């Protein structure tokens, strides 16, 4: 059996597939696995297992449109693909898998749980604030916590007749050399201050205030992840006050592989509900995550991360969006504004 796994984007979603595919590959060494994802994400699968390879997809280049998907399908058939696991289930992958179906492949696709997610977002099915964080089911018409995304991915492979348990712990990567010197009693914290949507971003001025306070009470080095102008602006402001203590990861490393290797040297990561939370999870790094309009109960918490490390407000209106793109209210978001700097600081120093 040669399985094609389709998951083109986004960063966090592709990262969440790694623990599942790693576990399946190591427990089913007789099968061949080809992961199809975008070129810039291929490094996430480098050396995952001897029976796993990556086939780059260029949806904005040679694989664009229906003709491009047909071209990609022919490339995959040349690899000996006979089974397709669609972990993305979007228009592009539906076109591709249906072409491969006509070429004789067996197809299975992810159940995204749309109806359960809509129920959690519905105005008529709200939760008591205290019950949200305790995970209590206050409405019997739907569960209070949906299945983790990793389990939804695993379900696709089990429907193909594969038996395995998700037992991934961490990618085995070499430590980076040529990093700044780590002083005795010093703590290294990664900071990923940006997510794809504003409804998931803690206010930058509050974040700067928090980090100033942290630097005053603890010997730290901060490593910022992200290439957005706002990230560089935060780094510039903090560097002026704390030279040789604040670094931009992209100045030290190049590419996702080296970012993961840098994360191996960190003690903790501070992140929004974003791709960096999932990258950190791949190397077993503890993440203190900040949640606004989205919620861990939707199934997108980092792999093996602890709910106690999620910082959030117990508002009955949360979650009001699955991915952060269409929140119910407009900025400034009360669910973010009312998270105190002290609460985050306490989590980071615990």
PyMOL commands that set and color helices and strands:
alter all, ss='L'
color gray80, all
select helices_A, chain A and resi 11-27+39-45+65-78+91-102+114-121+129-134+149-158+198-200+204-217+229-241+249-252+255-263+275-282+296-298+307-309+334-337+341-349
alter helices_A, ss='H'
color red, helices_A
select strands_A, chain A and resi 2-6+32-38+52-57+83-86+106-109+187-192+220-224+246-248+268-272+287-290+310-311
alter strands_A, ss='S'
color yellow, strands_A
deselect
rebuild
show_as cartoon
